[in-house]
Amino acid sequence: MREKSKKLKNKVKTLIKNFEDRLNEFEATASAGITEIKRKQEEVEQQTYWKIKDYEELLRTRVSETLLKDMMTEERGKIQRQVIEMLDYRSEESNRRYDVLTEDQR
């Protein structure tokens, strides 16, 4: 009976030891996994932060639709003034030529 009791105690101790070893192994694996997840999370947060900063900078420097329309209106006005000046010059030149031709015919 004593021997059976010792064998049983040894078997229970062995099972407990195996269970504790597996539990320790699981804890080490879980801890390594948690550490890796935290590292990746920090990396994603950092990348997200930089992307947000990049987008903020792009939005700050991006030409707005209103600004673009204003620039187009200003450029259109410049072109119209240049065309008017050119037409006025051509008209004056044509008038001078006409005057010269009419004087030559007299």
HUZI-V694294 format. One record per run of one state. SS is the DSSP state (H for helix, E for strand, - for the rest). FROM is the first residue (numbers start at 1). TO is the last residue. If there is no record, write none. Layout:
BEGIN
SS	FROM	TO
SS	FROM	TO
END
This chain:
BEGIN
-	1	1
H	2	61
-	62	64
H	65	105
-	106	106
END
